[in-house]
Amino acid sequence: MIEPALAWQVALMGVEAAIAAALLLFVFSLRGAVGFAPLYTSVGVLYYLATLLAGSTFVRITADLLVSPGSVALFPAALFAVLLVYIKEDAREARNMIYGLLAANVLAALLGIVVSRHLSPGPHTLNPYDLPAALFVQSPRLFLFGLLALFADAILIILVYEAFARRVRSLFFRAWASLAVVLAFDTVVFVTGGFVENPAYGTLLLSAMLGKVSAAGIYAAALALYLKRAETKHVAPGLKDLFQVLTYRQKYEALQAQASRDPLTGVRNRGHFDEQLRTLVDAGEPGTPTTVMMVDVDHFKRINDSHGHAEGDRALRVIAQALAASLRSTDHVCRYGGEEFGILLPGTPLAAAEALAARIREEVPAACARAGVCEGMRITVTIGLAACPSDGRESDAVLRAADRRLYRGKAAGRDRVIAA
């Protein structure tokens, strides 16, 4: 049982995890304006602090439980960031983050060794706070296992999330289960590699396992809340727009972008879809995969007939927002015509697009239900997919293949994904 005097330590670690998650989400939300460099830097700093604390600082929660704030509260932030980037961007950007974390970890360790030389006792050394040199020099074995675990964890979190995505509907539970499984794996590797001969090995392993699984819940809640709320909201013009001076070229491009928007839903229109499809498939780099996703709202006439055309228009707007929120910034979602949407996924093979389509199929009715669209009616979509080059090397061939699969799905009863 946790002593009352130490209960605040547990609460403090929860607050630290929440603050770390909020910080990373804030920096991530600025990616459109400043890119990913601030996010990568923030994650690198958090990971270095986590590793430093995990090997040096522990809090005794009970007689048998020792918990490191770095291991429990801060370390999951790195995996949280990798998962966030993978879900909202793509595997390539997540890979860039993984390599960046490895480079930052190696550089921080090497610089720590250099800095520690300044703390060695000597006649010319002034160390008024008596900082120990060991603070900046971690055990080589601890560093090695931490580095290997980081690389394995960052790849494993993506694989585990995709496995849960096919079986778990709730975004929160998918994220929590993925983080919990990978953090449990990491705990075994890191604690065993660094402390297996320590008399407190069992206590450290159990404590870290329980603490990280609990912290996973905080990070999963932050991830689910952000993806369902923040990323779907329209951001009003701010200081960036206020101080931006447009050239004639920028004004032309702004007008061109406005002309390619569907006025009802706010997503791109058919003209933009056709242009980008030709660019990606006909003029794209040979061998680079591009997947076309055709999305049709099931029984849309029934929506108009039973709830009116105004409610039908609202349903299309909500569905368009749900589609846009499910995609990366490099993807294209367009209103193809009527109740049909076309989505272009550059650099995405068919298998990955099929997993995304399955998530979209689940998210659309959930988004409509949250928005209160067409009370009493479950709004679903049917999705057909085709990819270049597997289904053709010309845009017309790929589009025809996606259309055929869409209509096969509708003929088979709708509310399904057809990818072959």
HUQUIWO-V595482 format. One line per field, one symbol per residue. burial: # if it has 9 or more other ideal C-beta (glycine too) atoms within 8 Angstrom, else .. A space follows every 10 residues. Layout:
burial=???
This chain:
burial=.....##.## .###.###.# #####.##.# #....#.### .###.##### #####...#. #...###### ########## ########## ..##.###.# ##.###.##. .##.##..#. ....#..... ..#.##.#.. .######### ########.# ##.##..... ########## ########## #####..... #.######## ########## #######..# ##........ .......... #..#.....# ##..#.#### .##..##### #..#....## ########.# ..##..#... ########## #######... ######...# ########.# .######### #####.###. ..##..#.## #########. ##..#.#### ########## ...#.####.
